[in-house]
Amino acid sequence: MNPVMQACLVGSLLLAGTGILYSQRPVFKRGVAVEMAVAGHAVEMRAADEQNSTVVAMTADGRVFVGAVLTEPSALSRLNDRTVYVKADVRTPYQQILTVLDALRGKSVVLLSAPPENVVKREYTPAYGTKLIVSR
């Protein structure tokens, strides 16, 4: 085989391999950034990063967001998803967290947290959390 053709073939394979490698990166969705608490027993929650997942964020000043949309806590009871991911800033007033959990009554709630300190640092760190069910 001609050396030029070999180089083209190898280059094509490298480009195809690179495309496959980078196509598996998660696509981040819009949301609200908060400083989450660390939970030593939290487990990886990759489903929280999916495009169709519902993430409720609470900021330090007590505001509540569904995705990137500001909302009232009472509107959370109308969410259709069975599983809701909740992330709260470490400075969120405890009463606000209880209000949100009360509005999510009857749903499976995953409390998102920062990854435990023993997790190997990577370029992309998936969500971590603890699952609980808020019963009626």
N, CA, C and O atoms as a GROMACS GRO file, in nm:
protein
  544
    1MET      N    1   0.085  -0.118   0.000
    1MET     CA    2   0.000   0.000   0.000
    1MET      C    3   0.089   0.124   0.000
    1MET      O    4   0.193   0.127   0.066
    2ASN      N    5   0.048   0.222  -0.072
    2ASN     CA    6   0.121   0.348  -0.086
    2ASN      C    7   0.130   0.417   0.052
    2ASN      O    8   0.030   0.423   0.123
    3PRO      N    9   0.247   0.470   0.090
    3PRO     CA   10   0.261   0.536   0.221
    3PRO      C   11   0.166   0.655   0.239
    3PRO      O   12   0.121   0.681   0.351
    4VAL      N   13   0.136   0.725   0.133
    4VAL     CA   14   0.043   0.837   0.143
    4VAL      C   15  -0.097   0.787   0.174
    4VAL      O   16  -0.169   0.846   0.255
    5MET      N   17  -0.136   0.677   0.110
    5MET     CA   18  -0.269   0.618   0.136
    5MET      C   19  -0.276   0.565   0.279
    5MET      O   20  -0.380   0.576   0.345
    6GLN      N   21  -0.166   0.506   0.326
    6GLN     CA   22  -0.162   0.457   0.464
    6GLN      C   23  -0.181   0.573   0.563
    6GLN      O   24  -0.257   0.562   0.660
    7ALA      N   25  -0.112   0.683   0.537
    7ALA     CA   26  -0.125   0.800   0.625
    7ALA      C   27  -0.267   0.853   0.624
    7ALA      O   28  -0.320   0.890   0.729
    8CYS      N   29  -0.332   0.857   0.507
    8CYS     CA   30  -0.471   0.902   0.498
    8CYS      C   31  -0.564   0.809   0.573
    8CYS      O   32  -0.656   0.854   0.641
    9LEU      N   33  -0.540   0.678   0.560
    9LEU     CA   34  -0.625   0.580   0.629
    9LEU      C   35  -0.611   0.594   0.780
    9LEU      O   36  -0.710   0.594   0.853
   10VAL      N   37  -0.487   0.605   0.827
   10VAL     CA   38  -0.463   0.619   0.971
   10VAL      C   39  -0.525   0.750   1.022
   10VAL      O   40  -0.587   0.752   1.128
   11GLY      N   41  -0.510   0.858   0.946
   11GLY     CA   42  -0.570   0.986   0.984
   11GLY      C   43  -0.721   0.978   0.993
   11GLY      O   44  -0.780   1.033   1.085
   12SER      N   45  -0.782   0.911   0.898
   12SER     CA   46  -0.928   0.894   0.899
   12SER      C   47  -0.974   0.816   1.021
   12SER      O   48  -1.074   0.851   1.085
   13LEU      N   49  -0.900   0.710   1.053
   13LEU     CA   50  -0.936   0.630   1.171
   13LEU      C   51  -0.922   0.711   1.299
   13LEU      O   52  -1.006   0.701   1.389
   14LEU      N   53  -0.817   0.791   1.307
   14LEU     CA   54  -0.798   0.875   1.427
   14LEU      C   55  -0.910   0.978   1.441
   14LEU      O   56  -0.961   1.000   1.550
   15LEU      N   57  -0.949   1.039   1.330
   15LEU     CA   58  -1.058   1.136   1.336
   15LEU      C   59  -1.190   1.070   1.375
   15LEU      O   60  -1.266   1.126   1.454
   16ALA      N   61  -1.216   0.952   1.321
   16ALA     CA   62  -1.340   0.881   1.356
   16ALA      C   63  -1.338   0.842   1.504
   16ALA      O   64  -1.440   0.855   1.572
   17GLY      N   65  -1.223   0.796   1.553
   17GLY     CA   66  -1.212   0.760   1.695
   17GLY      C   67  -1.229   0.879   1.786
   17GLY      O   68  -1.292   0.868   1.891
   18THR      N   69  -1.175   0.992   1.746
   18THR     CA   70  -1.190   1.114   1.825
   18THR      C   71  -1.336   1.158   1.830
   18THR      O   72  -1.384   1.200   1.934
   19GLY      N   73  -1.406   1.147   1.718
   19GLY     CA   74  -1.547   1.183   1.714
   19GLY      C   75  -1.630   1.097   1.807
   19GLY      O   76  -1.720   1.147   1.874
   20ILE      N   77  -1.600   0.968   1.812
   20ILE     CA   78  -1.673   0.877   1.902
   20ILE      C   79  -1.643   0.912   2.047
   20ILE      O   80  -1.732   0.914   2.131
   21LEU      N   81  -1.515   0.940   2.076
   21LEU     CA   82  -1.477   0.974   2.213
   21LEU      C   83  -1.549   1.098   2.264
   21LEU      O   84  -1.602   1.097   2.375
   22TYR      N   85  -1.553   1.202   2.186
   22TYR     CA   86  -1.613   1.327   2.230
   22TYR      C   87  -1.765   1.328   2.216
   22TYR      O   88  -1.830   1.414   2.276
   23SER      N   89  -1.821   1.236   2.140
   23SER     CA   90  -1.967   1.232   2.128
   23SER      C   91  -2.032   1.176   2.254
   23SER      O   92  -2.152   1.191   2.272
   24GLN      N   93  -1.954   1.110   2.340
   24GLN     CA   94  -2.010   1.051   2.461
   24GLN      C   95  -2.006   1.147   2.580
   24GLN      O   96  -2.048   1.110   2.689
   25ARG      N   97  -1.957   1.267   2.560
   25ARG     CA   98  -1.961   1.367   2.666
   25ARG      C   99  -2.105   1.409   2.689
   25ARG      O  100  -2.182   1.418   2.593
   26PRO      N  101  -2.144   1.433   2.811
   26PRO     CA  102  -2.281   1.477   2.834
   26PRO      C  103  -2.305   1.618   2.781
   26PRO      O  104  -2.216   1.702   2.779
   27VAL      N  105  -2.426   1.640   2.739
   27VAL     CA  106  -2.466   1.774   2.695
   27VAL      C  107  -2.527   1.841   2.817
   27VAL      O  108  -2.627   1.795   2.872
   28PHE      N  109  -2.466   1.950   2.859
   28PHE     CA  110  -2.515   2.018   2.978
   28PHE      C  111  -2.638   2.099   2.945
   28PHE      O  112  -2.648   2.160   2.839
   29LYS      N  113  -2.732   2.099   3.037
   29LYS     CA  114  -2.852   2.179   3.018
   29LYS      C  115  -2.845   2.302   3.107
   29LYS      O  116  -2.769   2.307   3.203
   30ARG      N  117  -2.927   2.400   3.071
   30ARG     CA  118  -2.928   2.524   3.149
   30ARG      C  119  -2.984   2.499   3.288
   30ARG      O  120  -3.076   2.419   3.306
   31GLY      N  121  -2.927   2.566   3.383
   31GLY     CA  122  -2.974   2.554   3.519
   31GLY      C  123  -2.913   2.664   3.603
   31GLY      O  124  -2.850   2.756   3.551
   32VAL      N  125  -2.931   2.654   3.731
   32VAL     CA  126  -2.882   2.753   3.826
   32VAL      C  127  -2.769   2.688   3.906
   32VAL      O  128  -2.785   2.578   3.960
   33ALA      N  129  -2.657   2.755   3.912
   33ALA     CA  130  -2.543   2.704   3.988
   33ALA      C  131  -2.558   2.738   4.135
   33ALA      O  132  -2.589   2.852   4.171
   34VAL      N  133  -2.537   2.639   4.219
   34VAL     CA  134  -2.542   2.659   4.364
   34VAL      C  135  -2.422   2.588   4.426
   34VAL      O  136  -2.365   2.496   4.367
   35GLU      N  137  -2.384   2.632   4.545
   35GLU     CA  138  -2.276   2.566   4.618
   35GLU      C  139  -2.338   2.456   4.704
   35GLU      O  140  -2.398   2.482   4.808
   36MET      N  141  -2.323   2.332   4.658
   36MET     CA  142  -2.390   2.220   4.725
   36MET      C  143  -2.304   2.165   4.839
   36MET      O  144  -2.181   2.172   4.835
   37ALA      N  145  -2.371   2.112   4.937
   37ALA     CA  146  -2.303   2.049   5.051
   37ALA      C  147  -2.244   1.916   5.007
   37ALA      O  148  -2.288   1.857   4.908
   38VAL      N  149  -2.144   1.869   5.078
   38VAL     CA  150  -2.080   1.741   5.050
   38VAL      C  151  -2.143   1.635   5.138
   38VAL      O  152  -2.156   1.653   5.260
   39ALA      N  153  -2.183   1.525   5.077
   39ALA     CA  154  -2.237   1.411   5.152
   39ALA      C  155  -2.144   1.292   5.130
   39ALA      O  156  -2.126   1.248   5.017
   40GLY      N  157  -2.087   1.242   5.236
   40GLY     CA  158  -1.991   1.133   5.225
   40GLY      C  159  -2.050   1.004   5.172
   40GLY      O  160  -1.976   0.921   5.119
   41HIS      N  161  -2.179   0.984   5.185
   41HIS     CA  162  -2.243   0.860   5.142
   41HIS      C  163  -2.317   0.874   5.009
   41HIS      O  164  -2.385   0.781   4.966
   42ALA      N  165  -2.304   0.988   4.942
   42ALA     CA  166  -2.375   1.012   4.816
   42ALA      C  167  -2.324   0.916   4.709
   42ALA      O  168  -2.207   0.877   4.709
   43VAL      N  169  -2.412   0.881   4.617
   43VAL     CA  170  -2.376   0.793   4.506
   43VAL      C  171  -2.397   0.868   4.374
   43VAL      O  172  -2.467   0.969   4.369
   44GLU      N  173  -2.335   0.817   4.270
   44GLU     CA  174  -2.343   0.880   4.140
   44GLU      C  175  -2.487   0.877   4.087
   44GLU      O  176  -2.553   0.774   4.093
   45MET      N  177  -2.533   0.990   4.037
   45MET     CA  178  -2.669   1.005   3.984
   45MET      C  179  -2.662   1.060   3.842
   45MET      O  180  -2.693   1.177   3.819
   46ARG      N  181  -2.620   0.978   3.747
   46ARG     CA  182  -2.606   1.025   3.608
   46ARG      C  183  -2.740   1.069   3.548
   46ARG      O  184  -2.742   1.153   3.459
   47ALA      N  185  -2.850   1.014   3.595
   47ALA     CA  186  -2.981   1.050   3.540
   47ALA      C  187  -3.014   1.197   3.563
   47ALA      O  188  -3.094   1.254   3.489
   48ALA      N  189  -2.954   1.258   3.663
   48ALA     CA  190  -2.981   1.400   3.689
   48ALA      C  191  -2.927   1.488   3.578
   48ALA      O  192  -2.973   1.601   3.561
   49ASP      N  193  -2.830   1.439   3.502
   49ASP     CA  194  -2.770   1.518   3.394
   49ASP      C  195  -2.842   1.499   3.260
   49ASP      O  196  -2.806   1.564   3.162
   50GLU      N  197  -2.941   1.411   3.255
   50GLU     CA  198  -3.012   1.389   3.128
   50GLU      C  199  -3.095   1.511   3.092
   50GLU      O  200  -3.139   1.586   3.180
   51GLN      N  201  -3.117   1.531   2.963
   51GLN     CA  202  -3.188   1.649   2.914
   51GLN      C  203  -3.334   1.654   2.963
   51GLN      O  204  -3.388   1.763   2.982
   52ASN      N  205  -3.397   1.538   2.983
   52ASN     CA  206  -3.538   1.538   3.021
   52ASN      C  207  -3.559   1.529   3.172
   52ASN      O  208  -3.673   1.514   3.217
   53SER      N  209  -3.454   1.536   3.251
   53SER     CA  210  -3.470   1.528   3.397
   53SER      C  211  -3.516   1.663   3.451
   53SER      O  212  -3.487   1.768   3.394
   54THR      N  213  -3.588   1.658   3.563
   54THR     CA  214  -3.638   1.780   3.628
   54THR      C  215  -3.549   1.810   3.748
   54THR      O  216  -3.540   1.730   3.841
   55VAL      N  217  -3.483   1.926   3.744
   55VAL     CA  218  -3.394   1.966   3.853
   55VAL      C  219  -3.450   2.094   3.915
   55VAL      O  220  -3.471   2.194   3.846
   56VAL      N  221  -3.473   2.088   4.046
   56VAL     CA  222  -3.518   2.204   4.123
   56VAL      C  223  -3.397   2.256   4.200
   56VAL      O  224  -3.333   2.181   4.273
   57ALA      N  225  -3.367   2.384   4.184
   57ALA     CA  226  -3.253   2.445   4.253
   57ALA      C  227  -3.303   2.550   4.350
   57ALA      O  228  -3.396   2.625   4.322
   58MET      N  229  -3.238   2.554   4.467
   58MET     CA  230  -3.268   2.656   4.567
   58MET      C  231  -3.141   2.735   4.595
   58MET      O  232  -3.037   2.678   4.627
   59THR      N  233  -3.151   2.867   4.581
   59THR     CA  234  -3.035   2.952   4.602
   59THR      C  235  -3.022   2.992   4.748
   59THR      O  236  -3.111   2.966   4.829
   60ALA      N  237  -2.910   3.054   4.780
   60ALA     CA  238  -2.883   3.094   4.918
   60ALA      C  239  -2.987   3.192   4.972
   60ALA      O  240  -3.015   3.194   5.091
   61ASP      N  241  -3.044   3.272   4.883
   61ASP     CA  242  -3.144   3.369   4.928
   61ASP      C  243  -3.286   3.311   4.928
   61ASP      O  244  -3.383   3.385   4.950
   62GLY      N  245  -3.300   3.180   4.903
   62GLY     CA  246  -3.430   3.115   4.914
   62GLY      C  247  -3.512   3.109   4.787
   62GLY      O  248  -3.624   3.058   4.789
   63ARG      N  249  -3.460   3.161   4.674
   63ARG     CA  250  -3.536   3.153   4.549
   63ARG      C  251  -3.534   3.009   4.497
   63ARG      O  252  -3.438   2.935   4.518
   64VAL      N  253  -3.643   2.971   4.428
   64VAL     CA  254  -3.659   2.835   4.378
   64VAL      C  255  -3.668   2.840   4.225
   64VAL      O  256  -3.740   2.922   4.169
   65PHE      N  257  -3.594   2.751   4.160
   65PHE     CA  258  -3.591   2.743   4.014
   65PHE      C  259  -3.622   2.601   3.971
   65PHE      O  260  -3.578   2.505   4.035
   66VAL      N  261  -3.696   2.587   3.862
   66VAL     CA  262  -3.710   2.458   3.794
   66VAL      C  263  -3.630   2.475   3.666
   66VAL      O  264  -3.669   2.550   3.577
   67GLY      N  265  -3.518   2.404   3.657
   67GLY     CA  266  -3.424   2.430   3.548
   67GLY      C  267  -3.365   2.568   3.570
   67GLY      O  268  -3.299   2.592   3.671
   68ALA      N  269  -3.389   2.659   3.476
   68ALA     CA  270  -3.341   2.797   3.490
   68ALA      C  271  -3.454   2.896   3.507
   68ALA      O  272  -3.434   3.017   3.498
   69VAL      N  273  -3.576   2.844   3.532
   69VAL     CA  274  -3.696   2.928   3.541
   69VAL      C  275  -3.733   2.949   3.688
   69VAL      O  276  -3.756   2.854   3.762
   70LEU      N  277  -3.740   3.076   3.728
   70LEU     CA  278  -3.781   3.110   3.864
   70LEU      C  279  -3.926   3.069   3.884
   70LEU      O  280  -4.011   3.096   3.799
   71THR      N  281  -3.956   3.004   3.996
   71THR     CA  282  -4.092   2.957   4.022
   71THR      C  283  -4.124   2.968   4.170
   71THR      O  284  -4.036   2.987   4.254
   72GLU      N  285  -4.251   2.957   4.200
   72GLU     CA  286  -4.297   2.954   4.339
   72GLU      C  287  -4.296   2.809   4.389
   72GLU      O  288  -4.326   2.718   4.312
   73PRO      N  289  -4.261   2.787   4.515
   73PRO     CA  290  -4.260   2.650   4.566
   73PRO      C  291  -4.394   2.578   4.552
   73PRO      O  292  -4.397   2.457   4.531
   74SER      N  293  -4.505   2.650   4.564
   74SER     CA  294  -4.637   2.586   4.553
   74SER      C  295  -4.660   2.528   4.413
   74SER      O  296  -4.740   2.436   4.399
   75ALA      N  297  -4.593   2.580   4.311
   75ALA     CA  298  -4.609   2.531   4.174
   75ALA      C  299  -4.540   2.395   4.154
   75ALA      O  300  -4.566   2.327   4.055
   76LEU      N  301  -4.454   2.356   4.245
   76LEU     CA  302  -4.381   2.230   4.231
   76LEU      C  303  -4.473   2.109   4.240
   76LEU      O  304  -4.442   2.004   4.185
   77SER      N  305  -4.585   2.122   4.308
   77SER     CA  306  -4.678   2.009   4.319
   77SER      C  307  -4.740   1.973   4.185
   77SER      O  308  -4.795   1.864   4.170
   78ARG      N  309  -4.732   2.063   4.087
   78ARG     CA  310  -4.789   2.036   3.955
   78ARG      C  311  -4.689   1.973   3.858
   78ARG      O  312  -4.723   1.947   3.743
   79LEU      N  313  -4.567   1.947   3.903
   79LEU     CA  314  -4.470   1.881   3.816
   79LEU      C  315  -4.515   1.740   3.784
   79LEU      O  316  -4.567   1.669   3.871
   80ASN      N  317  -4.497   1.698   3.659
   80ASN     CA  318  -4.544   1.567   3.616
   80ASN      C  319  -4.445   1.454   3.639
   80ASN      O  320  -4.485   1.338   3.645
   81ASP      N  321  -4.318   1.486   3.653
   81ASP     CA  322  -4.217   1.381   3.668
   81ASP      C  323  -4.232   1.309   3.800
   81ASP      O  324  -4.266   1.369   3.903
   82ARG      N  325  -4.207   1.177   3.796
   82ARG     CA  326  -4.214   1.099   3.920
   82ARG      C  327  -4.089   1.121   4.005
   82ARG      O  328  -4.095   1.118   4.128
   83THR      N  329  -3.975   1.142   3.938
   83THR     CA  330  -3.849   1.167   4.009
   83THR      C  331  -3.806   1.311   3.984
   83THR      O  332  -3.800   1.357   3.870
   84VAL      N  333  -3.776   1.380   4.092
   84VAL     CA  334  -3.732   1.520   4.084
   84VAL      C  335  -3.598   1.529   4.157
   84VAL      O  336  -3.582   1.477   4.267
   85TYR      N  337  -3.502   1.595   4.093
   85TYR     CA  338  -3.370   1.615   4.151
   85TYR      C  339  -3.367   1.754   4.215
   85TYR      O  340  -3.399   1.853   4.150
   86VAL      N  341  -3.328   1.759   4.341
   86VAL     CA  342  -3.327   1.884   4.416
   86VAL      C  343  -3.184   1.916   4.457
   86VAL      O  344  -3.115   1.833   4.518
   87LYS      N  345  -3.140   2.038   4.422
   87LYS     CA  346  -3.009   2.083   4.468
   87LYS      C  347  -3.028   2.215   4.540
   87LYS      O  348  -3.093   2.308   4.490
   88ALA      N  349  -2.970   2.222   4.659
   88ALA     CA  350  -2.985   2.341   4.742
   88ALA      C  351  -2.848   2.395   4.777
   88ALA      O  352  -2.755   2.319   4.804
   89ASP      N  353  -2.836   2.526   4.777
   89ASP     CA  354  -2.714   2.591   4.822
   89ASP      C  355  -2.698   2.560   4.971
   89ASP      O  356  -2.797   2.548   5.044
   90VAL      N  357  -2.574   2.549   5.016
   90VAL     CA  358  -2.549   2.517   5.158
   90VAL      C  359  -2.604   2.624   5.252
   90VAL      O  360  -2.625   2.597   5.370
   91ARG      N  361  -2.628   2.744   5.200
   91ARG     CA  362  -2.678   2.854   5.283
   91ARG      C  363  -2.828   2.874   5.271
   91ARG      O  364  -2.881   2.970   5.326
   92THR      N  365  -2.898   2.784   5.201
   92THR     CA  366  -3.043   2.795   5.186
   92THR      C  367  -3.109   2.779   5.323
   92THR      O  368  -3.074   2.687   5.397
   93PRO      N  369  -3.203   2.865   5.356
   93PRO     CA  370  -3.274   2.849   5.485
   93PRO      C  371  -3.345   2.713   5.491
   93PRO      O  372  -3.410   2.670   5.395
   94TYR      N  373  -3.331   2.647   5.604
   94TYR     CA  374  -3.389   2.514   5.622
   94TYR      C  375  -3.540   2.515   5.598
   94TYR      O  376  -3.594   2.419   5.543
   95GLN      N  377  -3.608   2.619   5.639
   95GLN     CA  378  -3.752   2.628   5.618
   95GLN      C  379  -3.785   2.623   5.469
   95GLN      O  380  -3.886   2.564   5.430
   96GLN      N  381  -3.703   2.684   5.385
   96GLN     CA  382  -3.726   2.683   5.241
   96GLN      C  383  -3.711   2.542   5.185
   96GLN      O  384  -3.788   2.501   5.098
   97ILE      N  385  -3.614   2.468   5.235
   97ILE     CA  386  -3.595   2.329   5.191
   97ILE      C  387  -3.717   2.246   5.229
   97ILE      O  388  -3.766   2.166   5.149
   98LEU      N  389  -3.767   2.264   5.353
   98LEU     CA  390  -3.887   2.190   5.395
   98LEU      C  391  -4.009   2.227   5.312
   98LEU      O  392  -4.091   2.141   5.282
   99THR      N  393  -4.021   2.354   5.274
   99THR     CA  394  -4.133   2.398   5.191
   99THR      C  395  -4.129   2.330   5.054
   99THR      O  396  -4.232   2.286   5.004
  100VAL      N  397  -4.010   2.321   4.996
  100VAL     CA  398  -3.996   2.255   4.866
  100VAL      C  399  -4.025   2.106   4.878
  100VAL      O  400  -4.097   2.050   4.795
  101LEU      N  401  -3.972   2.040   4.980
  101LEU     CA  402  -3.998   1.897   4.998
  101LEU      C  403  -4.146   1.871   5.021
  101LEU      O  404  -4.200   1.771   4.974
  102ASP      N  405  -4.213   1.960   5.094
  102ASP     CA  406  -4.356   1.946   5.116
  102ASP      C  407  -4.433   1.957   4.985
  102ASP      O  408  -4.530   1.884   4.963
  103ALA      N  409  -4.391   2.048   4.898
  103ALA     CA  410  -4.458   2.065   4.768
  103ALA      C  411  -4.435   1.945   4.677
  103ALA      O  412  -4.514   1.920   4.586
  104LEU      N  413  -4.328   1.870   4.700
  104LEU     CA  414  -4.296   1.753   4.618
  104LEU      C  415  -4.348   1.624   4.678
  104LEU      O  416  -4.307   1.515   4.639
  105ARG      N  417  -4.438   1.636   4.772
  105ARG     CA  418  -4.495   1.520   4.840
  105ARG      C  419  -4.550   1.419   4.740
  105ARG      O  420  -4.619   1.457   4.646
  106GLY      N  421  -4.518   1.292   4.760
  106GLY     CA  422  -4.567   1.185   4.673
  106GLY      C  423  -4.473   1.154   4.557
  106GLY      O  424  -4.500   1.063   4.479
  107LYS      N  425  -4.365   1.226   4.545
  107LYS     CA  426  -4.270   1.204   4.437
  107LYS      C  427  -4.142   1.142   4.494
  107LYS      O  428  -4.114   1.150   4.613
  108SER      N  429  -4.068   1.080   4.406
  108SER     CA  430  -3.935   1.032   4.442
  108SER      C  431  -3.840   1.150   4.427
  108SER      O  432  -3.829   1.207   4.318
  109VAL      N  433  -3.773   1.187   4.533
  109VAL     CA  434  -3.686   1.304   4.534
  109VAL      C  435  -3.542   1.258   4.555
  109VAL      O  436  -3.513   1.176   4.643
  110VAL      N  437  -3.453   1.311   4.472
  110VAL     CA  438  -3.310   1.284   4.489
  110VAL      C  439  -3.245   1.415   4.530
  110VAL      O  440  -3.248   1.513   4.456
  111LEU      N  441  -3.186   1.415   4.649
  111LEU     CA  442  -3.116   1.534   4.698
  111LEU      C  443  -2.975   1.530   4.643
  111LEU      O  444  -2.894   1.445   4.680
  112LEU      N  445  -2.944   1.624   4.554
  112LEU     CA  446  -2.812   1.629   4.493
  112LEU      C  447  -2.713   1.694   4.588
  112LEU      O  448  -2.749   1.783   4.665
  113SER      N  449  -2.590   1.649   4.581
  113SER     CA  450  -2.484   1.704   4.665
  113SER      C  451  -2.356   1.709   4.586
  113SER      O  452  -2.347   1.655   4.476
  114ALA      N  453  -2.257   1.774   4.642
  114ALA     CA  454  -2.125   1.771   4.582
  114ALA      C  455  -2.070   1.630   4.598
  114ALA      O  456  -2.107   1.560   4.692
  115PRO      N  457  -1.982   1.588   4.508
  115PRO     CA  458  -1.927   1.452   4.520
  115PRO      C  459  -1.849   1.434   4.649
  115PRO      O  460  -1.789   1.530   4.699
  116PRO      N  461  -1.848   1.314   4.704
  116PRO     CA  462  -1.768   1.288   4.824
  116PRO      C  463  -1.621   1.319   4.796
  116PRO      O  464  -1.576   1.316   4.682
  117GLU      N  465  -1.547   1.348   4.902
  117GLU     CA  466  -1.407   1.386   4.884
  117GLU      C  467  -1.319   1.274   4.832
  117GLU      O  468  -1.211   1.301   4.779
  118ASN      N  469  -1.363   1.148   4.845
  118ASN     CA  470  -1.281   1.037   4.799
  118ASN      C  471  -1.300   1.004   4.651
  118ASN      O  472  -1.241   0.909   4.601
  119VAL      N  473  -1.383   1.082   4.579
  119VAL     CA  474  -1.406   1.058   4.438
  119VAL      C  475  -1.287   1.112   4.358
  119VAL      O  476  -1.238   1.222   4.384
  120VAL      N  477  -1.243   1.032   4.261
  120VAL     CA  478  -1.133   1.075   4.175
  120VAL      C  479  -1.178   1.194   4.091
  120VAL      O  480  -1.283   1.188   4.026
  121LYS      N  481  -1.100   1.300   4.092
  121LYS     CA  482  -1.133   1.421   4.016
  121LYS      C  483  -1.113   1.395   3.867
  121LYS      O  484  -1.010   1.343   3.826
  122ARG      N  485  -1.214   1.431   3.788
  122ARG     CA  486  -1.209   1.415   3.643
  122ARG      C  487  -1.249   1.547   3.579
  122ARG      O  488  -1.290   1.641   3.647
  123GLU      N  489  -1.236   1.552   3.446
  123GLU     CA  490  -1.278   1.673   3.375
  123GLU      C  491  -1.428   1.695   3.394
  123GLU      O  492  -1.472   1.807   3.417
  124TYR      N  493  -1.505   1.588   3.383
  124TYR     CA  494  -1.649   1.595   3.404
  124TYR      C  495  -1.684   1.508   3.523
  124TYR      O  496  -1.651   1.389   3.524
  125THR      N  497  -1.748   1.565   3.621
  125THR     CA  498  -1.792   1.488   3.737
  125THR      C  499  -1.944   1.482   3.734
  125THR      O  500  -2.010   1.586   3.737
  126PRO      N  501  -2.001   1.362   3.727
  126PRO     CA  502  -2.147   1.351   3.724
  126PRO      C  503  -2.208   1.394   3.857
  126PRO      O  504  -2.138   1.411   3.957
  127ALA      N  505  -2.338   1.411   3.855
  127ALA     CA  506  -2.409   1.450   3.977
  127ALA      C  507  -2.402   1.337   4.080
  127ALA      O  508  -2.397   1.219   4.045
  128TYR      N  509  -2.401   1.375   4.206
  128TYR     CA  510  -2.407   1.280   4.317
  128TYR      C  511  -2.527   1.317   4.402
  128TYR      O  512  -2.568   1.433   4.405
  129GLY      N  513  -2.583   1.218   4.472
  129GLY     CA  514  -2.696   1.249   4.556
  129GLY      C  515  -2.743   1.133   4.640
  129GLY      O  516  -2.684   1.025   4.640
  130THR      N  517  -2.852   1.158   4.711
  130THR     CA  518  -2.915   1.061   4.799
  130THR      C  519  -3.062   1.057   4.766
  130THR      O  520  -3.128   1.161   4.764
  131LYS      N  521  -3.116   0.938   4.740
  131LYS     CA  522  -3.256   0.925   4.701
  131LYS      C  523  -3.343   0.909   4.824
  131LYS      O  524  -3.308   0.837   4.918
  132LEU      N  525  -3.457   0.976   4.822
  132LEU     CA  526  -3.556   0.959   4.928
  132LEU      C  527  -3.695   0.970   4.867
  132LEU      O  528  -3.711   1.026   4.759
  133ILE      N  529  -3.793   0.919   4.934
  133ILE     CA  530  -3.932   0.927   4.888
  133ILE      C  531  -4.009   1.009   4.988
  133ILE      O  532  -4.013   0.977   5.107
  134VAL      N  533  -4.070   1.115   4.940
  134VAL     CA  534  -4.149   1.203   5.025
  134VAL      C  535  -4.293   1.150   5.018
  134VAL      O  536  -4.364   1.173   4.920
  135SER      N  537  -4.335   1.081   5.124
  135SER     CA  538  -4.468   1.017   5.121
  135SER      C  539  -4.579   1.116   5.154
  135SER      O  540  -4.556   1.225   5.205
  136ARG      N  541  -4.697   1.072   5.124
  136ARG     CA  542  -4.815   1.158   5.144
  136ARG      C  543  -4.857   1.164   5.284
  136ARG      O  544  -4.954   1.232   5.316
   0.00000   0.00000   0.00000
